[in-house]
Amino acid sequence: MARQVIVDTPLARAARSSSTARRSRAPMLAAFLLAGLLAGEALPAVAADAAAGAAPAGATLVTLSEQARRQLPRDRLVGELAVEASNADARRLQDEINRRMAAALARAKEVPAVTATTTGYNVYQSHPEKAPARWQGQAGLRLESMDRAALMTLIGALQAQGLTVTGLSAQVSPAAAQAVEDALTTEALHRIAQRSQSVAAALDMNVSGYRTLHIGNVAPPPSPIRPLMRAMTQAAPAAPVIEAGEATVTVSVTAEVELTPRR
């Protein structure tokens, strides 16, 4: 009768453990391969193509782009104003700019619905012909609000203090744009899927999958209001009037579609 000799060393134990692990994984691997064969006999070739990053034999790659759009009200208003001054003395010039900007910020903080931020400060010396050199200066103020009436009233008050309106725009707020982003993305993807099927049918092929898919974020365009800007800077200070209107927000989707011949 043959005797079984068991060598109990760390190396022998590791070898036995590895052999047991291979035996335990064998049924799982067999089941995976069986599932692959049931799914289709060409599984190894497809897997090889995917690993190599190449399309299957006879496949055609088509790049398609679609957009989904929606009209949204411009619910966010932005006003750009400036304190401008001129003086022969640089220190007096800056004192005046600082004082007037401080007064403008104090007035803006009285309106809770408006967010005020300073945007820049510039001082330089000009040298006009046949005239003494003078210092010119400008400091910027940006006002943002979802409350149209409050912002327009504040801008009129700051105009009365001597500030100049340098820009005015109505925009779709990020929150409003993001609220429709998922719906627009789904709509654009549906268009990609429908167009893919249409192209495949025209070529007597099948859509086998999507190789790449690029989805853009919702893009609301800003809307500068130039005619109103000119009227405000040329007319006497008063509360401005604005009609913000609507803007088109867009989501773009680009897909690389894989088409295969019909069998």
HELIX and SHEET records of a PDB file:
HELIX    1   1 PRO A   10  ALA A   39  1                                  30    
HELIX    2   2 LEU A   43  ALA A   52  1                                  10    
HELIX    3   3 ALA A   90  ALA A  108  1                                  19    
HELIX    4   4 ARG A  148  ALA A  160  1                                  13    
HELIX    5   5 PRO A  174  ALA A  179  1                                   6    
HELIX    6   6 GLU A  181  ALA A  202  1                                  22    
HELIX    7   7 ARG A  226  GLN A  234  1                                   9    
SHEET    1   A 3 THR A  60  PRO A  73  0                                        
SHEET    2   A 3 GLU A 246  PRO A 261 -1                                        
SHEET    3   A 3 MET A 205  ILE A 215 -1                                        
SHEET    1   B 5 VAL A 114  SER A 126  0                                        
SHEET    2   B 5 ARG A 134  SER A 145 -1                                        
SHEET    3   B 5 ARG A  76  ASN A  87 -1                                        
SHEET    4   B 5 THR A 164  GLN A 171 -1                                        
SHEET    5   B 5 SER A 223  PRO A 224 -1                                        
END                                                                             
